[in-house]
Every structure is written in C-alpha cells, then in structure tokens.
Amino acid sequence: MKEKKKTHNTIWYFATRTLFCMTVLLALSASGYGEMEFEHVMSVGTTGDGPAQFGYIEDFAFDIQGRLLVTDATHAWVQVFDKTSGEYITRFGGKGDEDSQLDKPEGIAVAPDGRIFVADYNTGYVKIYDKDYKWLQTFSDYGSEPGENIKSEFCDIYEGKFYMPEAGNHRVSVWDLQGNFLFLWGKLGTADGELNNPEAAKVNSKGEFTVSDLKNDRIQVFTADGKFLRKWGETGSEPGQMKAPAGVGIDKDDNVYIAEIGNDRVQVFDTNGKLLCYWGTKGDKDGQFGNLHGLIVDKATGWVYVADTANDRYQVFKPKK
C-alpha cells in the first residue's frame, strides 16, 4: 500500500485469535473505514479421489438449486455439496475422452436457466451441463485465435454472456450462452487494461468485472465490454499489497474478496479498493491456508467459501454478528 502523507495516520488493529478477521482502520479525512470480522464454520474435504476428497481444488459456483459446485483439476470431477452442512451430494465429469468427461476443469459458472459451464484448462473446451449435471454441449478449443483459449481460468456469466479469463493468452474472452464467440479484451503487459496471467473475472451488481491480474500482483476492474475502469494493489505482503491474487468473490454490497496464493490469506476491499479486512496465515489448521485458489461469497448469507488447495479442502467462514 502506498505511503500516505505524514498527517494521515494509519492505525492497525490486530486480533489475537487466529480466526479473527484483522480490521484495518484508515484515519483519513477523505475516507471513512469499514469493520468486518469472520469466523470459521467448517472445513470440508480430505486428500484422495473418492467422494468429498480432492487432489487440487480450483473454483466454485452455486447451482440453480443452491448447491455448491467445486472443481478438482487433478481428478477432473465437479463435486456437489450442500452449502450449509458440507454434506457430499454427487459428482460429474471425471477424467476421460467422452463428451461428458473432463481433463482439468478449473473455471465454473451457472447460467440463470441452470446450465453449468465448465472451463477445461488443458483442452480449451468449455462444456455445458444441464441443471441435473448431464452433458449438453462443448464449444471453444485450444489456441490463440479469437474464440479459442489457452489456460482457461475462473469465469462468470452476465446478461447472456460467458466471460472467461485466459492465463495463457493474457486476456478475457466472451461468448454468448450458445457458445458463439463475441469479443475479447486484454493483452500481455503492465499498463492499465493489460494483463499477465489473469486468474479470475467476476461480475458485481453494476456489471463491472473484477479481474485478478495474478503476475502483476494487482486487481483491475473493467466494464462488461472491456473498458478499463480502475485498479489497486502492488507487490508485497503488507495489508493491501498482494502476491499472486487468484480467486475473486463479490458479496451483496459489491465488496471484493481476494484469495492470495503468495500470502496465504484472504483480503477484502470495497468496490474502490479500500482495504476492509484480511485473515489467514500459512498452515493446515482452521483459518490457515496453503496455495489458495478460488473463492465465492454467498450473497444471501455472507458465507465465504475458500479453496484451500494445498490442504485438499475448502474452508467456510461467516460474518461475525
């Protein structure tokens, strides 16, 4: 975080408990401050290839029934859980060459009609399943031409369009919900609007897309048609700084939750990039993380689901009253 003028004092309140969300109070005349706290609810998953086991959790979505969908890149399953209890329900996909199977699923998004879009990192395919997890259609392919993709990542759907960041092509590509390519934005670089391995592109209530610009250690925000709006973040481990931001979640107030691979923590910002809170350290206990990836916020409850990838589990947190 850039140093403020000397007359602007920054006061940090650090919680002594591991699971207390450290609140940042910014005593600046031009802006107020926010206070948020979260507590651990549960951890779900163990190492393995069976039900409710994982090899490499990537990202999340909620299906039309309100169930939590979790992609596992290693075993190529999309697993389905009760979002409140963590109970395993079913899974679909699995590694193989059949239409319904996957190779390395990472990004996942759900359309208003219940169709589930799964982006496959290795093959370039995007596969569509119905609300009952049956394969319907495959579109896109591996490559750099418009409509193709390389290293597809954490996607989203907005106003009849499927938005997918590509770490390999350093851009965001957009299709309609029938799989017809529409347009793209972004290229490799460090200037405003340029990207280096974008990991997630998630939409807020205003139709703005928050993109985690992983190798530039920053967040960029775009309009739905790719116009650059704003950015925040710089390389480092201090509050507000970042190392390899990956998963992005948006809550009902459009606050932005970022999972950092390099700092083993979750940071929360308002829509303009003001830091609200953060939590997490490296480890395998509740509230600790390793190699974080995807993140999703349930807008109805405020619960936060975090891919604790190195520990082969996802962790769930809820706001403290």
C-alpha positions in Angstrom: 0.0 0.0 0.0 1.5 3.4 -0.9 2.6 5.6 1.9 0.1 8.3 2.9 1.0 11.9 3.9 2.5 12.2 7.3 -0.6 13.9 8.6 -2.6 10.8 7.7 -2.1 8.2 10.4 -2.9 4.6 9.7 -4.0 2.5 12.7 -3.8 -1.2 12.6 -5.8 -3.3 15.0 -4.6 -6.9 15.0 -6.8 -9.7 16.5 -5.0 -12.1 18.8 -7.2 -15.0 17.8 -6.2 -16.9 14.6 -9.7 -16.7 13.2 -10.4 -13.1 13.9 -10.5 -11.0 10.7 -7.9 -8.3 11.2 -9.7 -5.0 10.7 -8.0 -2.0 9.1 -9.0 1.4 10.3 -7.9 4.2 7.9 -8.0 7.5 9.7 -8.1 9.6 6.5 -10.0 12.8 6.2 -11.1 11.9 2.7 -12.5 8.5 3.5 -14.0 6.6 6.4 -13.3 3.0 7.3 -15.1 -0.3 7.4 -15.0 -3.1 10.0 -15.6 -6.7 9.1 -15.0 -9.9 11.1 -15.3 -13.5 10.1 -15.3 -16.8 11.9 -14.6 -20.3 10.8 -17.6 -22.5 10.2 -16.3 -25.8 8.8 -13.6 -27.4 6.6 -14.7 -29.9 4.0 -12.6 -32.5 2.2 -9.6 -34.7 2.5 -6.9 -36.0 0.2 -7.9 -38.7 -2.3 -10.0 -39.4 -5.4 -13.2 -40.5 -3.8 -16.4 -38.6 -2.9 -15.7 -35.5 -0.9 -11.9 -36.0 -1.5 -9.7 -33.7 -3.6 -6.5 -33.5 -5.4 -6.4 -29.8 -6.5 -9.4 -27.6 -5.8 -9.8 -24.7 -8.2 -13.1 -22.8 -8.1 -16.7 -22.7 -7.1 -20.2 -21.8 -8.2 -23.7 -22.2 -6.8 -26.1 -24.2 -9.0 -29.7 -23.3 -9.5 -30.7 -25.4 -6.5 -28.3 -23.5 -4.3 -25.8 -26.3 -4.0 -22.1 -25.7 -4.0 -20.1 -26.9 -7.1 -16.4 -27.5 -6.6 -13.9 -28.2 -9.5 -11.0 -30.5 -8.9 -8.3 -30.1 -11.6 -6.4 -33.3 -10.7 -9.2 -35.8 -10.7 -11.4 -33.9 -13.2 -14.5 -34.1 -11.1 -17.0 -31.4 -10.3 -18.3 -32.3 -6.9 -21.6 -31.1 -5.5 -22.1 -30.3 -1.8 -24.8 -28.9 0.5 -23.6 -25.4 1.0 -24.8 -25.2 4.6 -23.8 -28.6 6.0 -21.0 -29.5 3.7 -22.6 -32.8 3.0 -21.5 -34.5 -0.2 -24.3 -35.0 -2.7 -22.9 -36.2 -6.1 -20.2 -35.5 -8.7 -20.0 -35.3 -12.5 -17.3 -35.1 -15.2 -14.3 -37.3 -14.3 -11.2 -37.8 -16.4 -11.7 -39.2 -19.9 -12.4 -38.6 -23.5 -16.2 -39.0 -23.5 -18.3 -35.9 -24.2 -19.4 -35.7 -20.5 -15.9 -36.1 -19.2 -13.2 -33.5 -18.4 -9.4 -33.3 -18.3 -8.5 -30.4 -16.0 -11.6 -28.4 -15.0 -10.9 -25.0 -13.4 -13.5 -22.3 -14.1 -17.2 -22.9 -13.5 -20.3 -20.7 -13.8 -24.0 -21.2 -13.8 -26.5 -19.5 -16.2 -29.9 -18.2 -15.0 -31.6 -21.2 -16.6 -29.5 -23.6 -14.6 -27.0 -24.7 -17.2 -23.5 -25.2 -15.9 -20.4 -24.0 -17.8 -17.1 -25.7 -17.0 -13.8 -24.4 -18.5 -11.2 -27.1 -19.1 -7.7 -25.7 -18.6 -5.8 -28.3 -20.7 -8.1 -28.9 -23.7 -9.5 -25.4 -24.3 -13.0 -26.9 -24.2 -15.9 -25.3 -22.4 -18.5 -27.9 -21.6 -22.1 -27.2 -20.8 -24.2 -29.4 -18.5 -27.9 -29.1 -17.6 -29.2 -28.5 -14.1 -29.1 -32.3 -13.4 -25.4 -32.4 -14.4 -25.9 -34.1 -17.8 -23.6 -33.0 -20.6 -25.3 -30.9 -23.3 -22.7 -29.2 -25.5 -19.0 -28.4 -26.0 -17.6 -25.2 -27.5 -14.2 -23.5 -28.0 -10.9 -25.2 -28.5 -7.2 -24.8 -27.5 -5.4 -21.9 -29.2 -4.8 -18.2 -29.5 -7.3 -17.3 -32.3 -10.5 -15.4 -31.3 -12.9 -18.0 -29.9 -10.1 -20.3 -28.8 -8.4 -20.2 -25.4 -5.3 -21.3 -23.6 -5.2 -22.0 -19.8 -8.8 -21.1 -19.1 -9.5 -19.8 -15.6 -12.3 -18.6 -13.2 -15.2 -17.4 -15.2 -18.6 -15.8 -14.8 -21.9 -15.1 -16.6 -23.6 -11.8 -17.1 -26.5 -10.7 -19.2 -26.5 -13.7 -21.5 -22.7 -13.7 -22.0 -20.0 -16.1 -20.7 -16.8 -14.3 -19.6 -13.6 -16.3 -19.3 -10.1 -15.1 -18.4 -7.2 -16.9 -20.1 -3.9 -17.1 -18.3 -2.2 -18.4 -21.4 -3.4 -15.6 -23.7 -3.5 -12.8 -21.1 -7.0 -11.8 -22.0 -10.7 -12.2 -21.2 -12.8 -13.8 -23.9 -16.6 -13.6 -24.2 -19.2 -15.9 -25.8 -22.9 -16.0 -25.8 -24.6 -18.8 -23.9 -24.9 -20.9 -27.1 -21.2 -21.0 -27.4 -20.8 -18.3 -30.2 -17.7 -16.2 -29.8 -18.4 -12.5 -29.4 -15.3 -10.4 -28.4 -12.2 -10.3 -26.2 -10.1 -7.8 -24.3 -6.7 -7.6 -22.8 -3.1 -8.4 -23.8 0.2 -9.1 -22.1 1.6 -6.2 -20.3 1.7 -4.0 -17.2 -0.2 -0.9 -18.4 -3.8 -0.1 -17.5 -6.0 -2.7 -19.1 -3.1 -5.1 -19.8 -2.8 -8.4 -18.1 -0.3 -11.1 -17.0 -1.9 -14.4 -16.3 -5.4 -13.2 -15.3 -6.9 -15.8 -12.9 -10.5 -14.7 -12.3 -13.1 -12.4 -13.8 -16.1 -12.0 -11.6 -19.0 -9.6 -12.0 -20.6 -7.3 -9.5 -24.2 -5.9 -9.3 -23.2 -3.0 -11.6 -21.9 -5.2 -14.4 -18.3 -4.4 -13.6 -15.8 -7.2 -13.8 -13.1 -7.6 -11.2 -10.0 -9.3 -12.7 -7.2 -10.8 -10.5 -4.1 -9.9 -12.5 -2.0 -12.6 -10.9 1.5 -12.0 -12.1 1.1 -8.2 -11.9 0.0 -8.6 -8.3 -3.0 -6.3 -8.7 -6.7 -6.1 -9.2 -8.2 -4.4 -12.3 -11.8 -3.6 -12.9 -13.5 -3.4 -16.3 -16.8 -2.7 -17.8 -18.7 -5.6 -19.4 -17.4 -4.6 -22.8 -13.7 -4.5 -21.6 -13.2 -0.8 -20.9 -10.6 -0.3 -18.1 -12.1 1.5 -15.0 -9.7 1.3 -12.1 -7.0 -0.8 -10.4 -5.4 -1.3 -7.0 -2.7 -3.4 -5.4 1.1 -3.7 -5.6 3.6 -6.5 -4.9 4.2 -7.2 -1.2 2.9 -8.8 2.0 1.7 -5.8 3.9 -2.0 -5.2 4.2 -3.4 -4.1 0.9 -0.4 -5.4 -1.0 -0.6 -8.7 -2.9 1.3 -11.7 -4.1 -0.3 -13.8 -6.8 -4.0 -12.8 -6.3 -6.2 -15.7 -7.6 -9.8 -16.3 -6.5 -12.3 -13.4 -6.5 -15.6 -13.3 -4.7 -18.2 -10.5 -4.6 -20.7 -10.0 -1.8 -24.1 -8.4 -1.8 -22.6 -4.9 -1.2 -20.1 -5.4 -4.1 -17.2 -5.8 -1.7 -14.3 -7.7 -3.3 -12.7 -10.8 -1.6 -9.3 -11.8 -2.9 -7.6 -15.2 -2.2 -3.8 -14.7 -2.4 -1.6 -17.7 -3.4 1.6 -16.0 -2.3 0.4 -14.6 1.1 -1.8 -17.4 2.2 -4.6 -15.1 3.1 -8.0 -13.6 2.1 -8.2 -9.8 1.8 -11.5 -7.9 1.5 -11.8 -4.5 -0.3 -14.7 -2.2 -1.0 -15.5 -1.7 -4.7 -13.0 1.2 -5.0 -10.1 -0.8 -3.5 -10.1 0.4 0.1 -9.0 -2.4 2.4 -11.7 -3.6 4.8 -10.1 -6.6 6.5 -8.0 -9.7 6.0 -7.4 -13.1 7.6 -5.2 -16.2 7.2 -1.7 -17.5 7.6 0.2 -20.4 6.1 -0.7 -23.8 7.7 -3.2 -26.6 7.9 -5.3 -25.6 10.9 -8.7 -23.9 10.8 -8.3 -20.5 9.3 -4.9 -21.3 7.9 -4.3 -21.9 4.2 -1.9 -23.3 1.6 -1.9 -22.4 -2.1 -5.3 -20.7 -2.1 -7.2 -20.6 -5.4 -10.9 -20.0 -6.0 -13.3 -18.1 -3.6 -17.0 -17.5 -3.6 -19.4 -15.5 -1.4 -23.0 -16.5 -0.8 -24.8 -13.2 -1.2 -27.7 -14.3 0.8 -25.8 -15.4 3.9 -22.4 -13.7 3.6 -20.7 -17.1 4.0 -17.3 -17.2 2.3 -16.0 -20.5 0.6 -12.3 -20.6 0.1 -10.3 -23.2 -1.9 -7.5 -24.3 0.5 -5.9 -26.2 -2.3 -2.7 -27.4 -0.7 -4.7 -28.9 2.1 -7.2 -30.6 -0.2 -10.2 -29.0 1.4 -12.4 -25.9 1.2 -13.0 -23.8 4.2 -16.1 -21.9 5.1 -16.3 -18.6 7.1 -19.3 -16.5 8.1 -19.6 -12.9 9.2 -19.5 -12.3 13.0 -22.6 -10.5 14.3 
